[in-house]
């Protein structure tokens, strides 16, 4: 179906529903364009590692910042589920594990950040900045 057929089919109707089809197709095409541009960017970055032009530096720094933010959000999500990743093998393990149940690596106690500061991974009590131990349960904090 060509453009003229489409226009003749909706000519005289001018209903918003007729135009939504175009909006949907435009949005899908824009999404595909963005996917392709992202693929080009990933390939460029992989091929040029540290030899990219100075004009790319602020964008690459922002990508790096966003990747760190994503890691932190993923850690917080796991912590909210009572889990964390083993630093050695990336296995999801219970938050309060002393050792990884897959590779046996020793796990250091961690304080879990939340929207209102840090909380003890063992009991969930709020932790004052700089605390070495939880004041509620006595757990040693990383």
C-alpha positions as CSV (number, residue, x, y, z in Angstrom):
1,X,0.0,0.0,0.0
2,X,1.6,3.2,-1.2
3,X,1.4,6.7,0.2
4,X,-1.3,7.8,-2.3
5,X,-3.5,4.8,-1.4
6,X,-3.1,5.5,2.3
7,X,-3.9,9.2,1.8
8,X,-7.0,8.3,-0.4
9,X,-8.2,5.9,2.3
10,X,-8.1,8.5,5.0
11,X,-9.0,11.5,2.9
12,X,-12.1,13.1,4.2
13,X,-12.0,11.2,7.5
14,X,-9.4,13.3,9.4
15,X,-10.0,11.2,12.5
16,X,-7.3,11.2,15.1
17,X,-7.2,7.4,14.9
18,X,-6.1,7.7,11.3
19,X,-3.1,9.8,12.2
20,X,-2.1,7.6,15.2
21,X,-1.0,4.9,12.7
22,X,1.5,7.4,11.3
23,X,2.6,8.4,14.8
24,X,3.1,4.8,15.7
25,X,5.1,4.1,12.6
26,X,7.2,7.2,13.1
27,X,8.0,6.3,16.7
28,X,9.0,2.7,15.7
29,X,11.2,4.0,13.0
30,X,12.9,6.5,15.4
31,X,13.4,3.6,17.9
32,X,15.1,1.6,15.1
33,X,17.3,4.5,14.2
34,X,18.4,4.9,17.8
35,X,19.1,1.2,18.0
36,X,21.4,1.4,15.0
37,X,23.2,4.5,16.2
38,X,23.8,2.8,19.6
39,X,25.2,-0.2,17.7
40,X,27.5,2.0,15.7
41,X,28.6,3.7,19.0
42,X,29.4,0.4,20.7
43,X,31.4,-0.8,17.7
44,X,33.3,2.4,17.5
45,X,34.1,2.3,21.3
46,X,35.2,-1.3,21.1
47,X,37.5,-0.6,18.2
48,X,39.0,2.6,19.5
49,X,39.1,1.9,23.3
50,X,41.4,4.7,24.4
51,X,42.0,6.3,21.0
52,X,38.8,8.2,20.6
53,X,38.7,11.9,19.8
54,X,38.5,14.5,22.4
55,X,35.1,15.5,21.3
56,X,33.8,12.1,22.6
57,X,35.4,12.4,26.1
58,X,32.4,14.1,27.8
59,X,29.9,11.6,26.4
60,X,32.1,8.6,27.3
61,X,32.6,10.0,30.8
62,X,28.8,10.2,31.1
63,X,28.4,6.6,29.9
64,X,30.9,5.5,32.5
65,X,29.1,7.4,35.2
66,X,25.7,5.9,34.1
67,X,27.2,2.4,34.1
68,X,28.5,2.9,37.7
69,X,25.0,4.2,38.6
70,X,23.4,1.1,37.1
71,X,25.8,-1.2,39.0
72,X,24.9,0.6,42.3
73,X,21.1,0.3,41.5
74,X,21.6,-3.4,40.7
75,X,23.4,-3.9,44.0
76,X,20.6,-2.1,45.9
77,X,17.9,-4.1,44.1
78,X,19.7,-7.4,45.2
79,X,20.1,-6.1,48.7
80,X,16.4,-5.2,48.9
81,X,15.8,-8.9,48.0
82,X,18.2,-10.0,50.7
83,X,20.9,-10.9,48.2
84,X,24.3,-9.8,46.9
85,X,26.8,-10.9,44.3
86,X,29.9,-12.8,45.1
87,X,32.9,-10.7,44.0
88,X,34.7,-13.8,42.9
89,X,32.2,-15.7,40.8
90,X,29.1,-13.3,40.5
91,X,26.8,-15.9,42.1
92,X,23.7,-14.4,43.8
93,X,24.0,-15.3,47.5
94,X,22.2,-14.3,50.7
95,X,23.2,-10.8,51.9
96,X,24.6,-12.0,55.2
97,X,26.6,-14.9,53.9
98,X,30.1,-15.2,55.3
99,X,31.1,-17.4,52.4
100,X,29.9,-17.9,48.8
101,X,27.9,-21.1,48.4
102,X,29.2,-21.6,44.9
103,X,33.0,-20.9,45.0
104,X,33.6,-20.7,48.7
105,X,35.1,-17.2,48.6
106,X,35.0,-15.3,52.0
107,X,32.5,-12.5,51.9
108,X,33.1,-9.2,53.7
109,X,30.1,-7.7,55.6
110,X,28.6,-4.8,53.7
111,X,26.4,-1.9,54.6
112,X,23.5,-1.5,52.3
113,X,22.7,2.0,51.0
114,X,19.1,3.1,50.8
115,X,17.3,6.3,50.1
116,X,17.9,7.4,53.7
117,X,21.5,6.5,54.3
118,X,23.0,3.2,55.1
119,X,21.5,0.2,56.8
120,X,23.0,-2.9,58.5
121,X,22.8,-5.9,56.1
122,X,22.1,-8.1,59.1
123,X,19.3,-6.4,61.0
124,X,18.4,-3.4,58.7
125,X,19.0,-0.8,61.4
126,X,20.2,2.6,60.3
127,X,23.9,3.1,60.4
128,X,25.6,6.4,61.2
129,X,28.3,7.5,58.7
130,X,31.7,6.2,59.8
131,X,30.4,3.4,62.1
132,X,32.5,0.3,62.3
133,X,29.8,-1.8,64.0
134,X,26.0,-1.9,64.0
135,X,24.6,-0.4,67.2
136,X,21.6,-2.7,67.1
137,X,23.1,-6.2,66.5
138,X,26.9,-5.5,66.7
139,X,27.7,-6.7,63.2
140,X,31.1,-5.5,62.0
141,X,30.6,-3.2,59.0
142,X,32.9,-3.1,55.9
